[in-house]
Amino acid sequence: MRVFSAGIGTETNTFSPLPTGLDAFKEGGYFPAGTHPEQSTRYAAPLIIARERARTEGWTVIEGLYAQAQPAGLVTRAAYEALRDELLDDLKKALPVDVVLLGLHGAMVTDGYDDCEGDLIARVRGLVGPEAIIGCELDPHAHLSEEMVSKANVLIAYKEYPHTDIRERAVELVDLCARTYAGEIRPVAAVVDTNMVVPIHTSRNPGRSFVDKLSALEGKNGVLTISAIQGFATGDVPAMGTKVLVYTDGDPAGGHALAQSLADELVTLREQLRPNYLTIDEALDGALKEGPTPAILADRSDNPGSGAAGDSTFILERLIERGITDVAVGPLWDPIAVQMAFAAGGGSRVGIRIGGKISAVSGDPLDVTCHVKALRRGHVMTGLTGDPLSVGDAALVEFDGIECVLISNRCQALNVDVFTGLGCDIAKKKIVVVKSAQHFYASYSKVSQRVLYVGAPGSATPCYDLLTYRKAKLPKWPITLS
C-alpha cells in the first residue's frame, strides 16, 4: 500500500488584528517533504502512525510538506496558495498512491478562501482520483463544510478538550483508512448541524459523559467513528457551528438517525456545556474567597490559541488597581519588554512598559517598575503532543506583588513549565492568570482544580454578540442576529 501523508494547520480568528503570513508558518513549524522529525508535531500525528505501521506491514510511506502556525488572523492568500501548491506538488511526485493522510485543523481562513481545508481536500481528490482513500485528522474547533465531507473518505476530530488524544485519533484514522482500502468497510458520513456553537469541555460534565458516550457507541451496530465538531465561534464563515459527524459501515439512514439523536442531546445540554464566563471583578472576587489555592483564572478572551494577541492588560491592570498580590500572570507576549529585561539584566530593577501594544482590544500599556527575577534564552514549554514548544526569549519579572512571565514568541499557557521553568512556583500563589481558553487544564489542574473562566474584552471574547458577523449563518445559539 502506497501512503502519502502531509498537512497544513492553523486556526483563524477572523476578528484578530494579527495577519498570518508565510513567516508565521516557518516560525511555527515548516517541514518540507521528507524532513519531518521523528517526534510528532501538532498536525503530524497521522504521519507518525503511518511510519510505525509501515515498519510492521511493509507500507510505502511518502512524506509531503508539513506546516503549522500559531492561531491568529486571516492567513494571507499568498501564504496559503504557496503552501497548498507545495503540498500538491509533493503529491504529484508521489503518484500513484492508495491512501492520503492529511493532518489539518479545519478552521483555516484566508482572503478568497472561507474553507481552506475544503479547497485543499478537493484538489487532492482531483489528483488522486475517486478510488484512492483520503483521511483527515481535524481539530474539533473546525468548520465542517460539505466540501470537506464529500471529498474525503474519513474525517476524524480529536474528542478531548483539552486536546490530549491527538495520537489516539490518528491511530483510529490510519486504521479506518487501511481497512477501507482493503475493502473491509465502506465508511458513509452523516452530518447534523445543531444550529449552535458551543464548547465541549471534557474536563467536566456533561462534556465528559457525552464524549465517553461517543466512544462507547463506536465499533458497535456498524458505527465506525463519531466526531463532535464543536466549531469555532470567532471564525466568521458560512460553515461555522457545532455539528455531529457519524461514519457508519454502509448505513446512511442509521448514521443520520444517530447523528440527529446526538445533536438533539447536545441542544438539551447546551446551557450546562457553556462555561460560566465571569467579568474581571467577579472572577477576582471569587478567587479571593476561601478555597483551594491557587485559583486559576483563564483569560479566554486573550487566548493566543484562539488567535488573540496574548498581550492584553485588562486583568493585569485591575489586579494592580485593587492591590491584589501573590499572583502569577502569563505568558504575556511582549518581545520589546523581554528585550528591555535582558538589557537590564537579572536581579536588576527597571521601568518597563508592559503589554497593550497590538490593538485597542489589548488594553492600555502598563508602566511598571520591575524586578527582573529570571531570564532565559530560547525558553521551552511542553506542547499538546508532548513536543517541546519554544516561547522564545523569556523573562520573569515582578511588580506590585505580581510575577509576570513575558515571552517573545506568542503562545498560550499550555503547560505549567512556562512558569516553573523560570523559577515561578505557581503552587504557592493565591491566583494564577493564564492566557488560555481550556488547553491549560490538562497541566494546571494538577496544581489546582479551582478554575474560573473570565470573559474579559479581547478579540477572542466569548461574548459573541459583541462581534460583527457578516458570513456566518445566524442565529446560531448563543449568537443572535443582532
N, C-alpha and C positions, 0 to 999 in steps of 0.2 A: 504494500500500500504506500503510495506516494502522498505525503502530507506537507502542505505549505502552511506556515504559521507566521503571523505578523500582527502589528497593532499600532493604532494611534489613539491616544486618550487624553482628554481634558474635559472638565465640566465648565460650561459657560454661563456666567451670570450676566444676562443681557442688560442689567441695570448697573453693573460695575463700571467705574471710570477707567479701569486698567485694561488696555488693549493687550491681546495675546499674539505676539509675533513669532517669527521663526526662532529668535534668540531664546524665547521662553521655553520652547521645546528642547533646545540644545542645552539649556541650563537644567531643565527638569529631568532629562534623560533621553538622549538621542543615540540610538544604536543602529547603524546601517546594517544591511543584510550580512548575516554571519558573524556579527561582532557582539551579540548579546552575551553578558557574563553568565556563569553557571548559576549564580544566585538570582532568584526571581526579583523582578521589579513589579510595580503596581499592575501593569497590564500584560505581563508576560507569563502569567501562570499557565495558560494553555500550552505555550512553547515548552516550558519546563516539564510539564506532564508528558507531552509528546516525546521529548527527548528520553525520558525514563522508559516509556512504553516501547520506544524504538529499540532499546538495548535488549529487551527480552523477546520482542515479537518480530524483529527484523524489518521494521518500517524504514522507509527512506524519508527523512525529515529535511525539508529545505526551509531555511530561515530567512525571512524578509525583514524589512525595516520594523523597528520598534521605537516609538517616540511618545513622550508624555510631557505634559506641562502642568504646573500648578493651576488650579481653577482661577479664573479671572474673567475679564470682559470678553467681548467678541474677538474671536480668532480672525486675524487678517485673512482676506481672501488669498493673498499671495502665499501665506504660510500654509494654509490648508491645501491649496492646489499643489504646492510643491511637495508636501509630504505625501499626499494621496497619490500623485503621479509617480513618486519614487517607489512607493509600495506596489503600485500596479506594474511598474517596470520590473520589479523583482519577481512578481508573479508570472509575468510573461516569460521571463527567462527560465522559470521552473516548470512550465507546462510540458506535458500534460500532468495534472495532479488529480488525485482521487478525493482528497479531503482538504478543505481550507479551514484553519482555526484562526479566528481573529480575537484579539484582546482589545476591547473598546470600552468607552464609558457609556455613551448613549445620549449624552446631553451636550454635545459639541455643536456650537452655532457660529457661523461666520457670515460675513457680508455676502449675500447672494445665496446662502445655503442655510435654511432653517433646520434641515435634517442632514447633517454631515454623514452620520452613520448610514442612513438610508441610501444616500448618494454613493458612498463607498461600497456598501454591500451589493448594490445594483450593478456597479461597474465590475466588481469581482465576478458576479454571476455572468455578466456578459462575456468575460474572458474564459471562464472555466466550463461554461455550457450547463445545460439543465441536469445532467446526470451526476455531476460532482456534488459532494456533500459540503455545505457551508455551515459551520457552527461558530457562534459568537458568545463570549462571556461579557456580561454587562454589569454595570453598577445599577442598583435598584433605583437610583435617582436619575433615571433615564427618561427620555421622551419616546415612548414606544410607538413608532409610526407604522402605518400599513405597509410602507415600502420595506422596512426592516423585516417585518414578519413574513411578507410574501416572497422575498428574495433569499432568505436564509432557511435552512432546514431545521435548525435548532438554535434558540436563543435562551440562555440561562443567566439569570441575575443572582448576585450574592443574596443570601437570605438574611444574614445577620447585619444589624446596625447597632453598634459599630461593626464595620466590615471585617470580621475575624475569620471568615470562611472562604476567602478568595481561592485558596488552593483546593479546598474540597469541591467547590463548584467547578473548577477547572477539570478535576478528575471526572466529575459527573459528565461534563460536556464532552470530553475526549472519548469516554466510554460510549455515550449515546451516538456520537458521530461514527465511531468504529462499527458499532452494531448496525447502524443504518446502512453504511457502506456494504456490510456483509449480507444485507438483506434480512437480518433477523427481526427488525422492527421497521415500521413506517410512521414516523412522527407526523402528527397532524395538529396544527395550532388552533386554539380557541382563545379569543381575547374579549374581555368585557370591561368597558370603561365605567368607573364608579361615579363619574362626574364630581370627583373630589380631587384635592391634592393634600395628602396627609402623611406625616412621617409614621413609621412603624418602628419604635424603639424596642429592640429585643432585650434590652437590659431590664425591662419591667413588663408587667402585664397591663393590658391584654395583648400587647405585641408579641411577648414571649410565647404565650399559649397559641396564638394564631399561627406563628411561623412553625412551631412544633407540630401543629395540626397539618400544615402543608407537607412537612417531611413524612408524617405518618401515612398520608394518602398516597405518596409516591411508591411505585412498584407494585401496586395492587389494582385489580379491575382495569387493567390496561392503561393506567395513568403512568406516564413516563417521568414527567418533571413539572413542577409548578413554580412560577415566579410571581411574587407580589411586587409589581413595579410601582414604587412609591411616587415617582415623578419628582420634578424639581421646580418649585414654585417661582423661583427667580430667573427662570428661563422663559421668556415671552415668545413662545412658538405655538403653532396650532395643535401639535400633538401632546402638549404638556398635560399631565394629570396622573392620577393613581389608577392603575389598571391591573387586572388579573390575567395572567398568561398561563394557559394549561396546554401541555402536549400529551396527547393520547396515542396509543398504537392503533392508528386507523379508525378511530371512533369520534368523528367530528361532533355528532349530536351529544354524546356522553361528555365530551370535553367542554362543550359550550354550557351544558347544564351545570357541570361542576364549577366552571368559572363564574357563572351567574350566581350560584349559591354562595361562593366565597366572596364575591363582590358585594352581595347583599349583606353578608356578615360584617364586612368592613364598614359599610354605611352605618350599621347599628352600633358599631364600636367607635365611631369617629370622635365623639366628644372625649372619650377616655384615651384614645390614641394620641390626640393632640396635647403636647406638653403645656403646662400651665406657665405661660411666659409672664414674668413679673416686671414691673417698672424697676428702674435702678434703685430707688429708695425702698420699694417693697422688698427687693432682694437683699439689700443691705440690712434692713430692719430684721428680716428673717434670719440672716446669718448671725446677727448679734444676739439672738435669743439663745437660751440654754439648749445645748445639744452637742452631739459629737463634733469634734473639730478635726481638721479644718472643714468649714463649709466651702464647698466648691461652687463658684458662680460661673456658669457657662455663658460667655459673651457671644451668643449665637449670631447677632447682627453684624459682628465684625470678624466672622469666621473666614480665614483665608481659604479654607476648604470649600466654602460656598462662593468663592470669587471676590470676597471683600478684601480691602487692603490690609487689614491687620494692624492699622496704626491709629485707631480711634482712641480718643481720650475721655469719652463721656463718663465711663465708670471710674476711671482713674481720677478725674477731676473732682467727682463727687466724694470719693474717698478722702481726698485732701481737704475739701471744704468741710466735711463732717469730722475731721480729725481722727479718723479710724486708722489704727495702727496694727502691727503684727499681721501684715498682709503680703502676699506674693502675687505678682501680676505678670502675665506673659503668654507666649512670647510676643513682644511688640516689635513690629517691623519698622526699623528706623536706621538705615545704613549711615546717615550723617551723624546721628547720636552715637552710634557704635564707633565711628571713626574718631569722634571727639574723645570718647572714653579711652580709646587706645592711645591717642596722643597725650592725654593727661597721665596715663599710667596707672597700674594697680596701686591701691592704697591712697590715691590722691582724692582731693575734693575739688570739684569743678562745676561751674554753672553750665547746664545743658538745656537746650530747648528740645523737648521730647514730644513726638507724635504729632498728629493733626496736620499732616503735610500733603496728603494726596488730593482731598476734595472737601466740600462742605460736610459730607457725611462722615468725615474723620474727626469732627470736633475741632476745638481750638488747640494749638500747640501749648504745652505747659513749660514754663520756665522754672526749673528746679535746681537746687544745689545738691549735687550727687556725691556720694561716697562710692568710688569705684572699687567694688569688692572682689571682682574676678574678671579675667579676660581670657578668651580662648580663640585662637585662630582655627578656622575650619571645624567649628563645633558640630557634633553629630548627634542626631536624635534617632531613636528606633522607629521605623516606619510601620505601616499596616501589615506588611508581609514579613516583618522581622528584618527587613533590609535596612542598612544604615542610610540615614537621610540627612544630608548636610543642611544646616541652617546658616552656613557661612560664618563669618567672624561674629562673635557674640560677647556681650558684656552683662555682668550682673551689677546693677547699681542700686544704691539705697538712698531714699529721701523721704522725709516726713513719716518714718516708721514703715515704709513700704519698700520691699525688694522687687525690682523690676528686671526681667530678662529682656534685653534688646538684641535683635538679630539683624543680619544684613541680607539673608535670603528669606523671602516671605514664606511662611509655613504655619500651619495650625499646631496646637498643642496636642500632638498625638501620643506622647509618652512623657512620663514624669522626668525622664533623664534630661530633658531640655532645661529643667531647673536643677536637678540634683547634680548633673554633670558640671555645673558651675558653683557647686557648694551651697545651694539654697535648699534647706531642709524643710520642704513644704509640710511634712507631717507635724511640725511644731508650730505651724502658723494658725492663726484664728480664721483667716479667709484666704482662699486661693482663687484668683480670677484667671480663667483660661480662655484664650482666643480659639474657640471651637464650638461646634453645634452639638456633636454627640460622639465623635470618634475618640475624644479624650477618655471616655468612660471605661474602656477596657483596662487601661493602665491606672487611671486616677482613682477608680473605685476600690483599688487595693489599698489606697491610703485612707479614703473616706467615701462612704456611700451617701453622704448628705449633700445632695446636688440641687441647686436652684438654677432654673433656666431664666435668662434675662432677655427681655425684649427691648433693648436699647435702640437708639437710632442707628442707621447704617444701611449699606447697600444690600445686605443680606437679611434685612429685617423680617421677622415673622409676622409683622403687622402688614399683611399683603395689600390691604385696601389703601395703604399709603403709596403704593406703586402704580404707575400708569401703564396698563397693559394695552397693547394695540393688536396683537396677533392671536393670543390665547383665546380658546373658545370658552366664553364665560356666560352665565355664572358657573363657578366650579368651587364648591364648598371648601374652605370658608371665604373664598373671594367672591364678592358681589359684583354686579355690573357697574356700580358707582365707583 
